[in-house]
Amino acid sequence: MRKLIASILAVGSFSVAYATQQVNLFEKQTQQEIRLLNEKIQKLYKLHVRECAPAEIAKAEAFIDAVDGLVYIDPDTGTVVKTGIKPIDKILYKNKAKKYIALAKEKVYSDQDGDGIPCYQEIEQGTNPFEPEKKVSMKEEEEEGGAVARKQEKKRAGYEPLKMHARIHFDFDRYNIKKDYLPYLNVITRYLKANKELKIKIVGYTDSIGSKEYNDRLARKRAESIKKYLVDHGISPDRIEIIGKGKEDYLFDNNTPLNRFTNRRAEFFVMEPVEGK
């Protein structure tokens, strides 16, 4: 009987050890894959992925962060809680990160405005990757309808947004700019310096957690932090308008940590002057 019990205990111990070994092997493999994904993201940073595919790279980073656990606010206590992730969910989040990295890479190398120049090259040469650089001659203008400007509806004097529109995202309850976005802000700075007639409007947003009053202040602080960065790098404060919208205009519902991360953002609108007619 003692030998039988000893044999059973030995088998049980072996099973536990084997299971532990398998778990450790899975975690090691997962971390290795995450490291490789982060390396791909770092390479895309050098190709201006923040400007060319801000939404896709933000989602990729959010899914990578989620592999280590999800963070949320306990509505009863107001404390930050971190939950563990099941192995199947880790695989799911890892695969979603791969998907969005691939989509981001595709946009980096794509010609987004149809002028024959890939997005990352336009950023490097200081042109707008979302606006074709085609110049139309007077003859072409006449052939395509003639005197287009005279037939446009009357516009009031002021500024209106260009097609150049992008965003950056923030950590929960934070308004400091993540260092990964600094190259992106530097591109915007160079663009504004090269086009001194332009202005920029920065709109801050939050997710749905917290009171309206608190989030209104937080949203404005996010916009203010970006304004300060631009001013510190040579852009006149007179050219910068900031707005804090707080808990408004969500991009997604706030039911998941990823969606809330995407909603915590500041959006940029480069504005061009419009003369009254």
C-alpha positions in Angstrom: 0.0 0.0 0.0 2.8 2.4 0.9 4.5 1.7 -2.4 1.2 2.4 -4.2 0.7 5.7 -2.5 4.3 6.7 -3.1 3.8 5.8 -6.8 0.7 7.9 -7.0 2.4 10.9 -5.3 5.3 10.6 -7.6 3.1 10.6 -10.7 1.2 13.6 -9.3 4.4 15.5 -8.6 5.6 14.7 -12.1 2.3 16.0 -13.6 2.5 19.3 -11.6 6.2 19.8 -12.6 5.4 19.0 -16.2 2.4 21.5 -16.2 4.6 24.2 -14.6 7.3 23.6 -17.2 4.7 24.0 -20.0 3.4 27.2 -18.5 6.9 28.6 -18.1 7.7 27.6 -21.7 4.6 29.3 -23.0 5.4 32.5 -21.0 8.9 32.5 -22.3 7.8 32.0 -25.9 5.2 34.8 -25.5 7.7 37.3 -24.1 10.1 36.5 -26.9 7.4 37.1 -29.5 6.4 40.4 -27.8 10.0 41.5 -27.8 10.1 40.9 -31.6 6.9 42.8 -32.1 8.3 45.7 -30.1 11.4 45.7 -32.3 9.2 45.9 -35.4 7.4 48.9 -33.8 10.7 50.6 -33.1 11.6 50.2 -36.7 8.3 51.7 -37.8 8.9 54.6 -35.5 12.0 55.5 -37.6 9.7 55.5 -40.6 7.2 58.0 -39.1 4.5 55.5 -38.3 3.1 57.9 -35.7 2.2 60.3 -38.6 1.3 57.8 -41.2 -0.7 55.3 -39.2 -1.4 56.7 -35.7 -4.6 54.7 -35.0 -3.1 51.4 -36.2 0.2 51.7 -34.2 -1.7 52.8 -31.1 -3.9 49.8 -31.2 -0.9 47.5 -31.7 0.8 49.0 -28.6 -2.4 48.7 -26.6 -2.8 45.0 -27.4 0.9 44.4 -26.6 0.4 46.1 -23.2 -2.8 44.0 -22.6 -0.7 40.7 -22.9 0.7 41.5 -19.4 -2.7 42.2 -17.9 -5.5 44.7 -18.1 -5.8 47.7 -15.9 -9.2 49.2 -14.9 -10.8 51.3 -12.2 -12.9 49.6 -9.6 -16.1 51.6 -9.6 -16.8 50.8 -5.9 -13.4 51.7 -4.4 -12.0 53.9 -7.2 -8.7 52.1 -7.0 -6.7 50.9 -10.0 -6.9 47.1 -10.4 -4.7 44.9 -12.6 -6.1 41.6 -13.8 -4.3 38.6 -15.1 -4.9 37.3 -18.7 -5.7 33.8 -19.7 -3.3 32.1 -22.1 -5.9 32.0 -24.8 -6.4 35.8 -24.4 -2.7 36.4 -24.6 -2.6 34.6 -27.9 -5.6 36.6 -29.1 -4.0 39.9 -28.1 -0.7 39.0 -29.5 -2.3 38.1 -32.9 -4.2 41.3 -32.9 -1.0 43.3 -32.3 0.6 41.5 -35.3 -2.4 42.4 -37.4 -2.2 46.1 -36.5 1.5 46.3 -37.0 1.1 44.8 -40.5 -1.6 47.4 -41.2 0.6 50.2 -39.9 3.5 49.1 -42.0 1.3 49.0 -45.1 0.3 52.6 -44.5 3.9 53.7 -43.9 4.9 52.4 -47.3 1.7 53.4 -49.1 1.0 56.4 -51.2 -1.8 57.8 -49.2 -2.6 60.9 -51.2 -2.1 59.5 -54.7 0.9 61.7 -55.7 3.3 58.8 -56.1 5.3 59.3 -52.9 5.1 56.9 -49.9 3.9 58.4 -46.7 7.2 58.1 -44.8 9.1 59.8 -47.6 6.7 62.7 -47.6 7.2 63.2 -43.9 11.0 63.2 -44.4 10.9 65.8 -47.2 8.5 68.0 -45.2 5.4 67.6 -47.4 1.9 66.6 -46.3 1.4 62.8 -46.9 -2.4 63.2 -47.0 -2.5 66.0 -49.6 -1.2 65.6 -53.1 1.5 68.0 -54.2 0.1 68.4 -57.7 0.2 71.9 -59.1 -2.5 72.8 -61.6 -1.7 75.3 -64.4 -4.1 78.0 -65.4 -4.8 76.2 -68.7 -5.6 72.9 -66.9 -7.9 74.8 -64.5 -9.8 76.3 -67.4 -10.1 73.0 -69.1 -11.4 71.3 -65.9 -14.2 73.9 -65.5 -12.6 77.2 -65.5 -12.5 79.9 -62.8 -13.2 77.4 -60.0 -12.3 79.8 -57.3 -14.8 82.4 -58.5 -17.6 79.8 -58.5 -16.9 78.7 -54.9 -19.4 79.6 -52.2 -18.5 82.8 -50.3 -16.2 82.0 -47.4 -15.7 84.1 -44.3 -12.3 85.4 -43.3 -10.4 83.3 -40.8 -8.9 79.8 -40.7 -10.2 76.4 -41.8 -8.6 73.0 -41.4 -6.4 71.4 -43.9 -6.6 67.6 -44.6 -3.6 67.2 -42.3 -5.2 65.7 -39.2 -3.7 63.3 -36.7 -3.6 62.3 -33.0 -1.5 61.0 -30.2 -2.7 59.0 -27.2 -2.2 59.2 -23.4 -1.9 56.8 -20.5 -4.7 56.7 -17.9 -5.1 59.9 -15.9 -1.9 61.4 -17.4 -1.2 64.4 -19.6 2.5 64.0 -20.1 3.6 63.3 -23.6 5.0 59.8 -24.1 8.5 59.9 -25.5 7.5 57.7 -28.4 5.4 60.6 -29.8 8.2 63.2 -29.7 9.5 62.5 -33.2 5.9 62.9 -34.5 5.6 66.3 -32.7 9.0 67.3 -34.2 7.6 66.7 -37.7 4.6 68.9 -36.9 7.0 71.6 -35.6 9.0 71.5 -38.8 5.9 71.7 -40.9 4.6 74.7 -39.0 8.0 76.5 -39.3 8.1 75.8 -43.0 4.6 77.2 -43.4 4.4 80.3 -41.3 0.9 81.2 -42.5 -0.6 78.1 -40.9 -2.0 77.8 -37.4 -2.8 74.6 -35.4 -5.7 73.7 -33.3 -5.2 71.0 -30.6 -8.2 69.3 -29.0 -7.8 67.1 -25.9 -10.1 64.2 -25.0 -10.5 61.7 -22.2 -12.2 58.3 -21.7 -15.4 57.9 -19.7 -13.9 57.3 -16.3 -14.3 60.1 -13.7 -16.4 63.2 -13.4 -17.1 65.6 -16.2 -15.4 68.5 -14.4 -12.2 66.5 -13.7 -12.1 65.2 -17.3 -12.6 68.7 -18.7 -9.6 69.9 -16.9 -7.5 66.8 -17.8 -8.5 67.1 -21.5 -7.3 70.7 -21.5 -4.1 69.8 -19.7 -3.4 67.3 -22.5 -3.8 70.0 -25.1 -1.8 72.4 -23.0 1.1 70.0 -22.7 1.4 69.7 -26.5 1.1 73.5 -26.9 4.0 74.0 -24.4 6.1 71.5 -26.4 5.5 73.4 -29.7 6.2 76.7 -28.1 9.4 75.5 -26.5 10.5 74.4 -30.0 9.9 77.7 -31.6 6.2 78.0 -32.6 4.5 81.2 -31.5 1.7 80.7 -29.0 -0.4 83.0 -31.1 -0.5 80.3 -33.8 -1.8 77.6 -31.4 -5.4 77.2 -30.3 -6.3 74.6 -27.6 -9.6 73.1 -26.6 -10.4 70.5 -23.9 -13.5 68.5 -24.8 -13.2 65.9 -22.0 -15.9 63.2 -22.1 -17.1 63.9 -25.7 -16.7 62.6 -29.2 -15.5 59.1 -28.4 -13.9 57.2 -31.1 -15.1 53.9 -29.6 -17.3 52.8 -26.7 -15.5 52.7 -23.3 -16.3 49.1 -22.6 -12.7 47.8 -22.9 -9.3 49.0 -21.8 -8.2 49.2 -25.5 -11.1 51.4 -26.4 -10.5 53.7 -23.5 -6.9 54.0 -24.4 -7.9 55.0 -28.0 -10.3 57.6 -26.6 -7.6 59.2 -24.4 -6.1 61.4 -27.1 -5.3 64.8 -28.4 -6.1 65.6 -32.1 -4.3 68.0 -34.3 -5.9 70.2 -36.9 -3.5 72.3 -39.1 -5.4 75.4 -40.1 -4.9 77.5 -43.3 -6.0 81.2 -43.6 -9.1 81.9 -45.6 -9.8 85.4 -46.9 -13.3 86.8 -47.1 -14.8 87.1 -50.5 
